Structures are given as C-alpha cells and as structure tokens.
Amino acid sequence: MGEFFKDKVVWITGASSGIGESLVKEAARRGATLVLSSRREKELKRVRKENGLTDSNSMILPLDLEDYKKLGKVPAQVIKTFGKIDVLINNGGISQRSLAHETSLDTYETLMKVNYFGNIALTLAVLPHMRERKQGWVSTIASVAGLIGVPLRTGYSSTKFALTGFYEALRAENAKENLKVTLVYPGFVKTNISHNALKGDGTPQKKMDNVIENGIDADECARKILDAIENEDLQVIIAGGKEKFGLFLRHYFPKFFAKFLSKTAVT
C-alpha cells in the first residue's frame, strides 16, 4: 500500500492484545502516530516497546469501555498531545459463551456496555473534532456474529448487530462532512477472545475454542483492516471458508441454514 497512514494519528482501542496489538504493529510499520488504549496499562507499555514506538510517535491512554460515561473528555488529551485525530479504530470488546437461558441480565448488560455503549461513546466524543476538520476515518470491529446470530453468543451477537445499525446511519449522516466509516466483520481469528469470553454468570471462560485456535492469524487480519480503511471500503469481511459459506447459506438458503445452525447450539 501507499503512504496513507504516514504521520496520521491513529487511535486503537483494545490495543493490548489480539487484533488490537496486531493493528498497532501494522500501523507502526506504515508510519502512523499511534494512541494505544485498553484497561491494561502495563500491557500497552509492552506493546509500545516491542514495536519501537516512542513518546514522539505514540501515546498510552488507558481507558475502560465499560465505564463509558467517562469517555467524553478523553479525546481532548489526544488532541492536546498531537493536535488532531485522523483515524479511530474501535477494536476493544468482549465475547460470550453461554446459552441464553443460562445467562444473567447483568452479563448481557456488561456486554452491551463494553461492546456497544463504550464503542459509540468514544466515537461520539471524537465526532465533533472530525466534523470540524471535515476529515476523519472511523472503523469499528464488529464480527461475522454481527451478521449471523450465533448460538452461545446471543449477547455478543446483539451488540455487534447494533454496531452495524449505528455506524451505517452515522456514515449517511456525515457523508457531507467527509467522515469515512469502515465496518469490519472478522470471523474466527486466533486471539484470546474465547479465553476472555464471559460465561452466563459473567465470569471469564478461561479456555480457548478450537475454532479460534485454528482461526486466521491476527497479523493478517490487521493488514486487511488497514487496507480497507485506506481504500475507504464501506465494509470488509475477514473470514475463512466456513464462515463465508455460512453467510452464503444464510442469504440464499435461510431455512436450511437455520436447521444447520440449530445443530451447533450445544455446549
């Protein structure tokens, strides 16, 4: 790719591991100035050090998406340091592994706070700056589970479906302000997402799913995300053959797909 990211200020949430860490690695390689955010400051410092970033081209900004009502003033810290925010990549989030009837309402609320309200709260906080500049790129990492209601992920899927509705509407509302929105739908990516996924009682699952263990490499996923942002793609699906075939079946053979999906609804 070209020089698109060179000297652009790119803010990545969930930057301490997984896809977020790989996004930092790839964006640094492409010459971006980076803002790294997640709850774990120690891990953010590790990621910054391992990628050769310094105070001149990076900033560590810990935040908790679940505490979304406190995010409104956070962008001012980035603007004070670097003068602008060019690209916001909303990557931070948490998954779920539990049947609906075994999942507490509190767990659903946590998923919605982190994955939806935390996500859009940060975007809404950055939005006035981008509208004033009449320039900006926002990318949100949704999921194939935001296109297909996946068993054991009722809450997770719901949050990701909600993000699609919000960002498609946001894109339309801000087209004249030159705001670009790219929705990203990864399938199975080899990260710790299943290890950290919430069980019905809200505690972490603490084990790796086989499909995640055999998923797409996170670095490959990050490259495709940044390419999609640079190309101003409206959306990109980053998935293996199994997930893409599932999307095909759902679109063209919905009854057959529903029967197939119901057979996977076991713990």
C-alpha positions in Angstrom: 0.0 0.0 0.0 1.0 3.7 -0.3 1.7 6.4 2.3 -1.8 6.8 3.6 -1.1 6.2 7.3 2.2 8.1 7.4 2.0 10.8 10.0 -1.7 10.2 10.6 -2.8 10.0 14.2 -4.4 6.6 14.6 -6.2 5.7 17.9 -6.7 2.0 18.6 -8.8 0.6 21.4 -8.2 -2.9 22.7 -4.5 -2.3 21.8 -3.0 -4.5 24.5 -3.6 -7.9 22.8 -5.1 -9.8 19.9 -6.3 -7.9 16.8 -5.6 -4.6 18.5 -1.9 -5.4 19.2 -1.5 -6.5 15.6 -3.1 -3.3 14.4 -0.5 -1.4 16.4 2.2 -3.4 14.8 1.0 -2.9 11.3 0.1 0.8 11.7 3.5 1.5 13.2 5.1 -0.2 10.2 3.1 2.1 7.9 4.3 5.2 9.7 1.3 6.2 11.8 1.4 8.1 15.0 -0.4 5.9 17.5 -2.6 6.2 20.5 -2.9 2.9 22.4 -5.9 2.3 24.6 -7.2 -0.5 26.8 -7.6 -1.2 30.5 -4.2 -2.8 30.9 -1.6 0.0 31.0 1.3 -2.5 31.7 0.5 -4.4 28.5 0.1 -1.2 26.5 3.6 -0.3 27.5 4.8 -3.7 26.4 3.2 -3.4 23.0 4.6 0.1 22.5 8.2 -1.0 23.5 8.0 -4.1 21.3 7.1 -2.0 18.3 9.8 0.5 18.8 7.4 3.4 19.5 8.4 6.4 21.5 6.8 9.5 23.1 7.3 11.4 19.9 5.1 9.0 17.8 2.9 7.3 20.3 0.8 7.8 23.4 -0.5 5.4 26.0 -4.1 6.3 27.1 -5.7 3.7 29.4 -9.5 3.6 29.4 -12.3 1.3 30.4 -15.0 1.0 27.8 -17.5 -0.4 30.4 -17.2 3.0 32.2 -18.4 4.7 29.0 -19.9 7.8 30.6 -16.4 9.0 31.4 -15.1 8.9 27.8 -16.5 12.2 26.6 -13.4 14.3 27.6 -10.8 11.7 26.7 -10.2 12.8 23.1 -9.1 16.2 24.3 -5.9 14.5 25.7 -5.0 13.2 22.3 -5.7 16.5 20.6 -3.6 18.3 23.2 -0.7 16.0 22.5 -0.8 15.5 18.8 -3.1 18.3 17.6 -5.6 16.0 15.8 -7.2 12.6 15.5 -7.3 11.2 12.0 -8.4 7.6 12.4 -10.3 5.9 15.3 -10.3 2.1 15.3 -12.9 0.8 17.8 -11.5 -2.6 18.4 -12.0 -3.1 22.2 -14.6 -5.6 23.2 -15.5 -8.8 24.9 -17.2 -12.0 23.8 -19.6 -14.6 25.4 -20.0 -18.3 25.6 -23.3 -19.3 27.2 -26.8 -20.3 26.3 -29.5 -17.6 26.6 -31.5 -19.2 29.4 -28.3 -19.7 31.4 -27.1 -16.1 31.0 -27.9 -13.4 33.6 -29.3 -10.0 32.7 -26.2 -8.5 34.3 -24.0 -10.3 31.9 -26.0 -9.0 28.9 -25.7 -5.5 30.4 -21.9 -5.9 30.7 -21.6 -7.0 27.1 -23.7 -4.1 25.9 -21.8 -1.5 28.0 -18.4 -2.7 26.7 -19.2 -3.6 23.1 -21.8 -1.0 22.2 -22.1 1.9 24.5 -18.3 2.1 25.1 -17.7 1.9 21.4 -20.2 4.6 20.3 -19.4 6.8 23.3 -15.8 7.2 22.1 -16.9 7.8 18.6 -19.4 10.4 19.7 -16.6 12.1 21.7 -14.3 12.2 18.7 -17.1 13.2 16.2 -17.2 17.0 16.8 -13.4 17.2 16.1 -13.7 15.2 12.9 -16.8 17.2 11.7 -15.0 20.5 12.4 -12.0 19.4 10.4 -14.3 17.9 7.7 -12.0 14.9 7.7 -11.8 11.6 9.6 -11.9 7.9 9.4 -13.8 5.7 11.9 -13.5 1.9 11.8 -15.4 -0.5 14.1 -14.5 -4.1 14.5 -17.9 -5.9 14.5 -17.9 -9.6 13.8 -19.4 -12.2 11.5 -21.5 -12.9 14.6 -22.9 -9.4 13.9 -24.3 -10.7 10.6 -25.4 -14.1 11.9 -27.0 -14.8 15.3 -24.6 -17.4 16.6 -25.5 -19.9 19.3 -23.8 -19.3 22.7 -23.3 -15.7 21.7 -26.7 -14.1 22.0 -25.4 -11.1 23.9 -22.3 -10.8 21.8 -24.1 -11.1 18.5 -26.7 -8.5 19.7 -24.0 -5.9 20.4 -22.4 -6.4 17.1 -25.7 -6.2 15.1 -26.3 -3.0 17.0 -23.0 -1.5 15.9 -23.9 -2.1 12.2 -27.1 -0.1 12.6 -25.4 2.8 14.4 -22.4 3.1 12.0 -24.3 2.8 8.8 -26.6 5.6 10.0 -23.6 7.6 11.2 -22.0 7.3 7.8 -25.0 8.6 6.0 -25.5 11.5 8.4 -21.9 12.6 8.0 -21.2 12.0 4.3 -21.1 15.7 3.6 -18.6 16.2 6.4 -16.2 13.8 4.7 -16.4 11.3 7.5 -15.4 7.8 6.3 -16.8 4.7 8.1 -15.5 1.2 7.6 -17.3 -1.7 9.3 -15.1 -4.8 9.8 -16.6 -8.3 10.2 -13.9 -10.8 11.3 -14.7 -14.5 11.5 -12.5 -16.8 13.6 -9.2 -15.0 14.4 -6.5 -16.6 16.6 -6.6 -14.4 19.7 -7.5 -14.7 23.4 -11.1 -13.6 22.7 -12.6 -17.0 23.6 -10.4 -17.3 26.7 -11.7 -13.9 28.0 -15.3 -14.6 26.9 -18.0 -14.3 29.6 -19.9 -17.3 30.8 -23.6 -16.9 31.8 -22.6 -15.7 35.3 -20.3 -13.1 34.0 -17.0 -14.8 34.8 -14.4 -15.5 32.1 -14.5 -18.8 30.2 -10.7 -19.2 30.5 -10.3 -21.6 27.7 -9.5 -21.5 24.0 -12.1 -22.6 21.5 -10.9 -25.0 18.8 -12.3 -22.8 16.0 -10.4 -19.8 17.5 -7.2 -21.7 17.9 -7.4 -22.6 14.2 -8.5 -19.2 13.1 -7.0 -16.6 10.8 -3.7 -15.0 12.0 -4.2 -11.7 13.8 -1.5 -10.0 11.8 -3.1 -11.0 8.5 -6.4 -9.7 9.9 -4.8 -6.3 10.9 -3.3 -5.9 7.4 -6.7 -6.4 5.8 -8.4 -3.9 8.2 -5.9 -1.2 7.5 -6.1 -1.8 3.7 -9.9 -1.5 3.9 -9.6 1.8 5.8 -7.1 3.2 3.2 -9.4 2.1 0.4 -12.4 3.7 2.1 -14.3 0.4 1.9 -17.7 0.5 3.5 -17.2 -2.9 5.0 -14.9 -5.8 4.9 -15.5 -9.5 5.8 -12.3 -11.2 7.0 -13.1 -14.8 7.4 -12.3 -18.3 6.4 -14.2 -20.5 4.0 -16.5 -22.0 6.7 -17.8 -18.5 7.9 -18.1 -17.3 4.3 -20.1 -20.4 3.3 -22.3 -19.8 6.3 -23.1 -16.3 5.1 -23.8 -17.6 1.7 -26.2 -20.2 3.0 -28.0 -17.7 5.3 -28.5 -15.3 2.3 -29.7 -17.8 -0.3 -31.0 -20.8 1.7 -32.2 -19.4 5.1 -34.3 -22.3 6.2 -31.6 -24.8 5.5 -29.1 -22.6 7.3 -31.4 -22.2 10.3 -31.6 -26.0 10.7 -27.8 -26.3 10.3 -27.2 -23.6 12.9 -29.5 -25.2 15.4 -27.3 -28.3 15.4 -24.4 -26.2 16.7 -26.4 -24.9 19.7 -24.8 -27.2 22.2 -22.2 -26.5 25.0 
